[in-house]
Amino acid sequence: MKRIILIFGTIAGLLVSAFMVWSISTCYQSDNFEGNVFLGYASMILAFAFIFVGVKNYRDSISDGTLSFKKAFLIGLYITLVASTIYVVIWLVDYYFFIPDFMDRYTDYVLKEAGTSGATATELAKQKADMETYKSMYQNPLFVILFTYAEILPVGLIVSLISALILKRKTVPVG
């Protein structure tokens, strides 16, 4: 079981991290963060397809074709934790070594977009205060880690739940 979790968790983590690094690189080249939220979550779902593959692999090759919901969910959860940890570590390296001005650039983008979309002076002031709060929180590595896990873990938990519901099997099908 550990081998399957490590293999599929590593594949998912490296895949979603590659998308993240590419996406941030694209943002920095174009000074445009638009569309990256959609791309980011789409890449998470794509990478977390390996949860389904890993759970199915465990059920079919190790568990003799049977698998409880609980066991399937736990395997998915562990794959999620491995992938998410890789994602967090790669974000930390990327952020601290290559793009330490990320929050400044992202804040500038958010405020520019709010102004362009017709936000009032009061709304802009509130948005600026909110972004300054996030920037100050991002100066603490613990908050960077927590925010990054909060970004990816829920997606993995949902995919783990769906995979466990689909792949649970109490008896071996007669073939």
N, C-alpha and C positions, 0 to 999 in steps of 0.2 A: 504494500500500500504506500509506504513512504517513497518508494521509487517512482510510482505513478504521480504522486503529489508533486515531487520535486521536478520531474520531467515536464509535466503539463503546466505547472505553476511557473517554471522558468521560461518556457516558451511564451506563455501568455504575458508574463512580466516584461520580457525583452521586446515582444511585439508592440505592446501598448506604450512602452518607453520610447521605442524608435519613432512611433507616430508623434509622441509628445515632443521629442527633440526636433523632429522635422517641422512640426507645426510652429513651435516657438521660433525656430530659425526663419521660417517664412514670415512670421509676424515682424521680426526684427528687420528683415530686408524690405518689407513693404510698409512698415509703420501702421499696419492695419490688423487689428485683433478680431475683426468681424468674421463670423463663420467658424471660428476655432472652437467655440463651445460645442457646436453640433459635431464637428470633426472629432473633437476629443472624446465625446461620449460614444460616437459611432465606432471609434477605434477601440474603446473599452469593450463594447459589446462584441466586436469582431474578435478581440483577443480572448475574451471570456468564453467564446465558443469552445475553447480548449477545456473548460470545466466540463461541458457536456461530453466531449471526447474522452477526457480522463475518467469520468464516472462510468461511462459506457465501457471503456477498456477494462476497468476494474471489475465491473459486473460480468462481462463476457469471458475474461481470461483468468481471473483470480477467484471470483466468487461463484463459479459454476452456474452462471446464468441467473442467480437470485440476488436480490439486494433490497434491504429495507430502506424506507424513506430516510430514516435517521442516519444510517451509514452513508447513503448517497449524498445527503445534505452535508455531512461532516467532511466527506472527501472534497466536495465542492468548496466548502468553507476553507479548508486547508490550502487548496489550490489558489483560492482568492487571496489568502494571507501571504502566500509566497509571491504571487504576481504583484500584489499591492506593495509589498515591502521592496521589491526590485524597483517598482515605479517610484516610490518615495526616495529611495537611495539615489537613483539616477536624477530625479528632480533636484535633490540637495546638491549633488555634484554640479549639475548644469547651472543652477541658480547661484551658488556661492563662488564657483570658479569661472563661469563664462558669461553670465548675465546678471550680475549683482544689482543692476539698475532696472530690473524687470518691473518692480512695483512702481517706480517713478514713471516709466514709459506706459505701463498699463493705466495708471491714474490719469496721466495726460490724455490718453485715448478715451477713457470713460468720460472725462469732463468735456472733451471736445465733442464727443457724440451727444452728450446731454445738451450742450449748447446748440448744436446743429439741429437737434430734434425739437427745439423750441422751449426748453426748460426755462422757468422764470428765475430771477436772481436768487430768490429764496430757495428754490429747488436746487439750483447750482451750488449754493452755499452749503446746503445739507449734504449733497452728494460729495462735495469736497471734504467736509468734515468726516463723513463716513469713510472715504478713501484714506484720509490721513490716519484714522483709527486702524484700518487694515495695514497700512504701511508701518505704523509703530508696532503692531502685533507681529508683523513679518520680520522685525529685527530680532526676534527671539526664535532660535532654531526649533524649540519645542512647538511653537505655534505653526511654524512652517510645516513640520512633520504632521501635526494634527489636521491642519487644513488640507494637506495633500492626501492623507488617508481618508478624510471625510469626502473628498472628491471622487475617489475610486471604489472604496469599500462597499457603498450601497449598491452600486451596479453589480459587483461580484456576488453580493448576497442575493440579489434578485435572480441572477442567472443560476446560482446554486440552488435556490428554491425551485425554480422552474425545471431545472435538470433533474432534481430529485423526484419531483412529481411525475415527470415523464418516464424516467428510467427505473423507478422502483419496480420490483418484481418479486412476488412471494414464492412462486413456483416456476420451475423450468418448463418452458413450452415443449410440448411433445411434437417432434418433427418428423 
